[in-house]
Amino acid sequence: MSQQNSFRYLDVVASFFVGILIVSNIASSAKIVDLGISLFSIPLVFDGGTLLFPLAYVLGDVLTEVYGFKTTRRVIWTGFAAMALATLAFFTLGVLPPEGFWEAETGSNAYNAILGGMSYGGIVLASLSAYLAGEFSNAAVLSKLKVMMKGRMLWVRTIGSSLVGEFLDTLIFVLVATVTGVFGWEIFWSLVITNYILKVSIEVLVTPFTYWASGFLKKKENIDTFDWKAGATPLV
């Protein structure tokens, strides 16, 4: 049995990671929120997935801190495959002919407005490309910082890596979605600024959980991985 297969909690953390990705992507397509607050005349609006998606970065931090970049890379690609599968499933449902009563009561327009949003064109390209860029940069920066800082000051490493990863994720997602017509250019900066501030703020607020989860897993799994020689590329 390999060491990876002997871990008690890796599959649990990975499952929550993937689940958060799927739910947050549905929420992103479902609703854009406006709390009526502005920053220097820029309305602070955000997509629904912003409230949940940062938790994927938190779990990504925990995975990298405890199990190392190589294991995190595998989980990131698993999440990518799950997102692609969800996209294919919702697209297939969208093109299948509707039942009459359902069409009258709910309708294809309602389906396409919500679930169809994450299965067509721009939103798919935006989600998948932003996810890969953000998650891999976050994991790579955290992995390298852990070696450089010899495992000290976890909060500096998690927040620092998130500043990079969340920025790339937010900018790429909003830019691609706007270029492909999912969002209007009039709310481009509102979405970028608000999503970035909220994502980073949420991760900062849950830093105590990151400390607890990392410490708990290191103790229970009897592991604390330092990527002394490992690379930090998306591919093996």
N, C-alpha and C positions, 0 to 999 in steps of 0.2 A: 504493500500500500504506500502511495506517495505521501509526502508530508502535506501537500495541499489537500488531499482527500481525507487526511486525518483531522483537519480543523473542524471544530464543533460548531462555530458560529459564522463561518465564511458564507455559507449558502443563505443564511438568514439575512445577513447584511446585503448580500448581492440581490436577493429577492426584493427587499425593500427599495433598493436603488432602482431596479428596473420598474417596479410598480410606480414609484414616484415619477419616473420619466413618462410613462404612458398617461397617467392621470393629468400631469401638468401640461402635456401636449394637447389633450382634449380640452382642458380648461383654457388654454391659450386661444384655441379656435372658437370657444364658446362665448367669450365676453371680454370687452374692453371696459375697464373701470375708470371713472372720473370722480374723484372725491371733492372736486371743486377747489383744490389747492394749487397755487402757482408758485414757481420759483423764478424770480426776475422776469415776470410776465410770461413764462413758459408753463402752460398747464401741465400738472403732474398726472398724467394718465398712464395706465399700465394694463397689460393683458392679464387674463385670469390666472395663467400659469405661473406668474411671478411670485405668488404667495407660497407656492409649494416647491417649485423647481430648485430654489437654493438649497433645500434639504438634500438634493442629489449631490450637490457639491460638498455638503457636510459629510455625507457618507463616503464620497470619493476621497475626502481628506483622511477619514478614519481608515479606509482601506489601504491607502498609500502609506500612512503612518505606521500601521500595524503589519500589513502583509507585504508591502513593497510595491514598486511600480509595475513589475511583471504581472502580478496578480491583478492589480487594478486595471491594467491594460486589457486583460481578458474580460473583466467585468464590463468595462466600457464598450467593448465590441459586442458583448452579449446584449447590452442595452440598446446598441445601435440596431442589432438584428431584430430585437423585440419591437422597436419603433417602426422599422421597415415592415414587419409583419402586420402590425396594427394598421399601418397605412394601406397595405394591400387588402386587408380585410374590409376596411371601411370603403375603399374604392370599389371593391367587388359588390358589396351590398348596395352601393349607390347606383350601379348600372343594372342590377337585377330588377325585373319588373315588380312593382308594388302590388300588394293585395288591395282590393277595392275598398273595404271598410277602413283599413289603416290609412289609405291615401286620402279618404274623405275626412277622417278624424284628425290625422296628424299631417300627412302629406310629405312628398319628396322635397318640397321647398324647405320645410323645417329641418329635415334631415341634412340636406345639402348646406344649410346655413350654419349648422353646428358640426356634426360629425364629418360631413363632406369637406369641411374646411381644412382638415388635417390629412386629406387624401388626394388633393389636387394641386398640381403645379407648384406655385410659389411657396406655400406654407410648408410643403414637404421638403423642398430644397433648402429653405431657410432653417427649418428645424434640424435636419440631419447634418448640414454643414456646420451650423453654429454649435451644435452639440459636440461634434468631433473636435473642432478647434478649441472650444472652451474647456472640455473635460481633459483632453490630453495635455494642454498647456498647464492647467491647474495641477494635474498629477505630476508632470515633469518638473515644474518649479518647486513643488513641495518636496519631491524626492531629492532634488539637488540641494535645496536649502537644509534639509535634515542632515545630509552629509557635511555640508559646509559649517553648520552650527553645532555639529556633534550631538544632535538630538535635543538641544536646549531650546527654550522659549517656543513652545508649540504654538502659542497664540500668534506670534510674529509670523511663523511659517504658514499657518493656515490662512490668516488674513492676507498676507502678502501674495500667496499663490492665488487666492480668490480674486484679488484686485486685478490680476492679469487674466485669469480664466473667465471671470464674469464679464469683464470688459469686452474680450473677444467674442464671447457668446452673444452678448446683448447687441453689440454693433453689427455683427454678421447677420444675426437673425432679423433685426429690424431693417437693415439695409437690403438684404435679399428679398424680404417680404414686401418692402416698399417698391423696389425696382420691378417686381413681378405683379404689382397691382393689388396685393392683399391689403396693405395699409396705404393711406393717402400721405403724400409728402408733407401736408400741413401739420401732421402730428408726428413726424419723424423724430425731431429732437425731443419732443415731449416723451415719446416712448423710450428712446435711448437713455435719457437722463433719469427718468423715473424708474425704469426697470433696473438700471445699474445701481442706483442709490438703494432701492428696496432690497435687491438681491444681496448686496454687500452688507447692508444693515441687518438683515435677517441672519446672515451667517455670523456676524459679530455677536448678535444677541444670544445665539445658541452655542457660543464658544465653550461655556461650562459643560454642555452636553458632549462636545467634541473631546474635551479633556476626560470626562468620565468614561465615555465609550472607548476611547483609545486605551486608557488605563485598565479598564475591565477586560478588554479583549487581549491585551498583552499578557495579563496575569493568567487568564483562563486558557489561552492558546499557547502560553509559554513561548512567545515570539516577540521580537522587536526588530524589524527588518531595516537594515541600512543598505542602500543601493550603492555600495562602494565601487563596484565594477560594472554594474548593469547600465545599459543604455537607457535613453528616455525618448524613444521614437515610437510612433503608433504601430509600426510593424515589427515583427520579431527580427 
